[in-house]
Amino acid sequence: MEEELYPAGVKGYGVFTKKELVKLCQRNPWLKRGGEGFEPGGLFGVEGELDYTYTFLRYSDVEKLKKFFTVGNWAIRQGVIYKNLCFINQVNGGDEWWTIKKFDDGRLLAFESVTWRRIIEDGEFEDEITKYLNATYEQCRNLSFWRNMSVNKPNYRIESSKWFKALRGSNYFTRCYLVSQ
């Protein structure tokens, strides 16, 4: 039997609703309607709004989720849900995933922008997902769950963390990423 190019996910939202995810995307300049690239004269133009809709697949198996990210070349606004995590691609044809977590009390927090390809190559994918799943609201908000990471290339993660925390301190980041406080 021939192996699938990528595993087919289930359409649906799990613990999320499409309405809350799309609403959250309106706070992200790369994903929002009329945002970066979707304005007149932008990379996708106004017409791109019709081509790049918000679509989501759901996986219940971490290996299939990993395979999904391994394939790459995903459209902007393509989302994937695993348990209470949602990853939405911010770069058309790329691998830059806006990370959202839904907590037991219903709060949503967009707390990370992650490139999975390198993490998968380093053999750290399952550990990373587990840390995301186990992180509390405050740990996600402060990115403090990173302290316990056993990553093969620590400089990459340290630089990524510094960049993300620097953005968090700016008004631009606060408007776009910190949704619930």
FENHU-V609805 format. One record per run of one state. SS is the DSSP state (hx for helix, st for strand, lp for the rest). FROM is the first residue (numbers start at 0). TO is the last residue. Records with the same first field share a line. If there is no record, write none. Layout:
# FENHU-V609805
SS=FROM-TO ; FROM-TO
This chain:
# FENHU-V609805
lp=0-8 ; 11-16 ; 25-46 ; 51-53 ; 59-60 ; 71-72 ; 74-76 ; 82-83 ; 89-92 ; 94-95 ; 102-106 ; 114-114 ; 121-123 ; 134-135 ; 142-142 ; 148-152 ; 169-169 ; 176-180
st=9-10 ; 54-58 ; 73-73 ; 77-81 ; 84-88 ; 93-93 ; 96-101 ; 107-113
hx=17-24 ; 47-50 ; 61-70 ; 115-120 ; 124-133 ; 136-141 ; 143-147 ; 153-168 ; 170-175
